[in-house]
Amino acid sequence: MKKFLLGAAVASMAMSAMAEVEMPVNLVKNGFFEEGVDQLLRGYDNGCIVDEADVPVLDENGEPVLGEDGEPVTEHKTSEGIPGWQRNWNPWCVRIDIRDNEADFEKVFEGNKYLLHIFRFNDNGWTDGGVSQVVTGLEIGTKYTLGAIMAYNQGTLAGSWDTAEHGYKITPCDADGNDMVGDAIATDDFFPLGDAWEDLEREFTATTPAVKVTFYIVNHTYENNHSEGQWMDVDDVVLMPTDDYKYFKENREKLQEWQNAGIANVAADAENLKVLGVYNMQGVEVAKSTEGLKGLYIVRTAKGGKKVIL
């Protein structure tokens, strides 16, 4: 099952009925690339364009604001991208997409539906491409670990390159994402090495309360630039204190079993609360009950709205 990190409140409710294992907090938003997928037009020709939608206006408690007629007040939005991530891409050079994942029951388990796919076009190249996210809430002096699973296919290169640069980097920044002076905190221009999933585990000591995490492939132009079939896949991105990360790794299977056994009705679990509405991660109402739904949703009850895996 997809190893999605729930908020502490939801997790504690669900765990009481299952294994006594609680997921550490992941500082990365949408590190598993499952959010908003129902709104993405996915594929080679569109590069993750999010549809236009009438999105409910939410109050400070995350509940829809109601109009005089008792119906949710909405605003029309058109957005582009992958929730939580900034994309750096060029339609003629490097493309970024959300693609279906397949379980291998070693690193990818049943229910792990989607992954991030970064790829480049044959015989084009003048910009690099990838995704980045500003991660906040770090404590200076504390050791953290960036974890992920990654795979890479070199394709066929021409010219003088034996290997094109690809991988990840962690750079210091302020809370708004502005880069700060200094070298990268951690980086690897040639990870992973092969097209099978490899574990990224990179420990670092926080020197700033925010960092920028980037995954990328390099695509420079030169004579007869050619790299047919070059791509990099990324999934299950987490950033947490190293002790929490070790706990996460040691209990990974139990956490997956718990999520697979699921929290089919977490919002109504302990007190059998009536579900008032079910919303996708863009805040659009999709149902009045959780019956028959699968995936990540916001479930609203009399106690408020919570993220729930169904």
N, C-alpha and C positions, 0 to 999 in steps of 0.2 A: 504494500500500500504506500501511497505517496507520503513521504515523511514531512508533512506540513506542520509547522509550528503554530499551535493555537495560543491565544491569550491565556494568561494564568488562571483567570476566573473560569473560563470554559473548560480548560484542561482539568482543573481540580474537580469539577462536577463530573466529568466523564470518567476520570480515573477511579473514582470511588467505587464504580461498579465493575472495573476491570483491574488489570495488574496495577500494583502500587508503584507506578513509574510516572514521573512528571517531567514533561519536556522542558529543557532550559529555554530561556528567551532568546530568539534569534534576532539580532540587530538588523539583519538584511530584510528588506521588504520584498515579498514575492520572489524569494530565492529559489523557489521550486517551479516557477513559471506556469502555475496553474490558474492564477487569477486573471479574470477578464477574457479568457480564451473564447468564451461564447460570443464576445463582441468583436473578435479579430477576424478579418478576412485573411486567411493564412494561405501562403503559396508563393511560387516563384515570381509571379507577375505583379504582386501587390505589396510585398514587404511589410506586413503587419499594419494594415490601416484599420483603425477603429471606426465602426459605423457611427453615423449620427444617431442621437437618441435624446428623448425627453427624460431628463434625470430629475428625480425628486429632490427638492431642497430639504436638507437635514438641519435640525437644530443642534445645539451644543451637546446634547445627549445622544446624537446619532439617530434621532427619530424623525420621520418625515413631518414637515410643516404642513398643516391642513388649512385649506382655504375656507371661505364662508360656506361653501357647499359641502364641506366635510371631506372633500377629496384632496389628495396630496398636491401641493403646489410644485410645479415642475419648471425646469429651465432647459432650453435646448442647447446641447453641446455637441461639438464635433471635435474629436481628438485623434491623435495618431501616436502609436507607439506600443510599448509593453508596460503595463502598470508597474511603477516603482523604479523603472530603468530609463536612462537617457540613451538614445541610440545615436551613434556616429556612423553614417553610412552614405553611400552614393549609389544611385540606381544603375550606374554604368560600371561600378567597380566592386564594391563590397555590399552584400545584402544580408539582412538579418530577418529571421523568421522563427515562428513557433511551430514545431513539428511534432507529430505523434511519436511516442516512445514505446518501446517493446520491452517486456519483462525478460530479464535473463536469470532472475532468482539468485543472483549473487550480489549485484550492486543496484539493479533496477528490479523492483518488486511489483507484483500485480497491483494495479491501481495507480501506478506512476505513469500518468497519461501523456505528459508533454515535456519537451526539452527546448532549449535555446539552440538554434542552428545559425552559425555565421559562415557565409560562403562567398566566394568571389567568382566573377565572370571570366571566362576564357578570353585571352588576348586584350584585356583591358586592365589599366592600373595606373592611377595617379593619386589615389587617396587610400588611407588605411580605414579600417572599420571595426566596430565593436559596440559594446554597451558599458555603461558606467552607472554607479549609484553612490551618492553621498550618504555615508553611514554615520549617524550621530549617536551620542550617549556613551561614548567611551570614557573611561577614567584614566587620566594620565598616570603612567607608572605601572598599570595593570597589564598582564600578559593576555593576549587574545590569540585565537586561532581562526584563520580563514580556511574553511573547508568547502569542497565541491567534488563532483565527479566530472571528468572531462575526457574527450576523445578527439583525435586529430587525424586528418588524412592529407598527406602532402600533395597528392596529385602528381602531375608531371611538369617539372620546371624546365624552362629553357634559359639560355644566357649563362651567367657566371654563378648563379645561386645553386648551392647544393640543398639548402634548407631555407625556407622562408620563415621569418620571425612570427611567432604566435604565442599566446599565453595570457598572463595576467599581471597586474601590478596594483600595489596599494600605495597611495600617495597622501601626504598630509594636506589638509584643506580646512577651511573654516566651515561653519554650519550652512553657509549658502553655496558651498561647493567651489569657492575661489581657491585656486592652488596656492600653497604657501611655499616660500623659498626653502630649498633643500632637496636632497636626493629622495628617490622613492624609498619607502619604508621596507618594502619587499617587492621583488619582481622576478619573473622568469620568462625570458623571451623564447624558450623552446620547450614549454610544457603544455600539453603532454607530448609523448613521443610517437604514440601509435594510435590506430583507429579502434582499439578496445578501450573500454572505460578504465581510467586510472584515477586514484584518489589524490586530490590536492589537499595537503595539510600544511599550512604555513603559519608558524607562530611568530608573533612580533610583540613588542612592548609599545603601548600607546604613548605617543609624545604630544598628541593633540586630542581634543575631545571629539573630533570628526576626521574621517578619512574618506578618500574616494577609491572605490573598488572598480577595476576595469578589466574586462575580458576582450581580447582583440586579435585580429590577424593583420599582418603588414602586407601592403599591396603597392609597391613602388613601380614606377614605369621605367622601362628601359627598352632597348631595341629587341624586337621579337618577344616581347613579354608574353609568357604563356604558362598557365598553370591550370590545366583542366582537372577538375575534380578536387580542388582544394577546399576543405571545410573544417570547422571546429564545432563540436557540440559541448554544451555546458548544462549541468543540472545540479539540483540539491545544494545550492549555495547557502552556507551559514557563516556567520561571524559571531563569536561569543567568547567569554573568558575561557582560557585554556582548560581549567578544571571542569567547567560546564561542557566543553567540547568533548573531553575524555569520557564524561558520563554519557553524553549523547551517543558516542560511538559504541561504548560498551553495552548500551541498552537499545541499540538501533532496532534489533529484531523484535524485541518486546513492544517497542513503540509502534512498529509497523503492524504487528499483530493486533494491538489495541485499536489502531485506527481502522484496520480492515474489519474487525469485529464491529467497529464504528459506533458512532455516536449518532445512531439513526435519528434520534430525537432529543438531542442534548438540551435544547431550550425547554422542553417539557418534561425532562427527566425526573428531577427530584420532587417537584411539586405538581406535576402534570398540568403545567400552565397551557392555556389555549394559545395557539399560534395565530397572530393577528395579520401576519404578512411575511412573505419570503422574497428577498431581493438579491440580485446578483451583485458583484463587487463594484459595479458602477452606480448602485443605488436604484436600479430599475426593478420595480415589482414584477416578479415572474409567476407567483402562485400565492394562494391563500393558505396552503398547508404544505408540509414537507413530503407528503405521500408521493412516492414514485420518483423523487428527485435524487440525483447523485452529483456530488461535487462540493465546492465551497460556496456557501451562501451566507447572507446576513438574515437571521431569523428574528423577527420582532414579536415580543410577547408583552404582557402587562408590565414586566420588569425592565423593558428596554430591548435594544438590539444587540445581538452577539453574532460573531463569526462562528459558523458551524460547518463541519464536514459531514455530509450525508452519504 
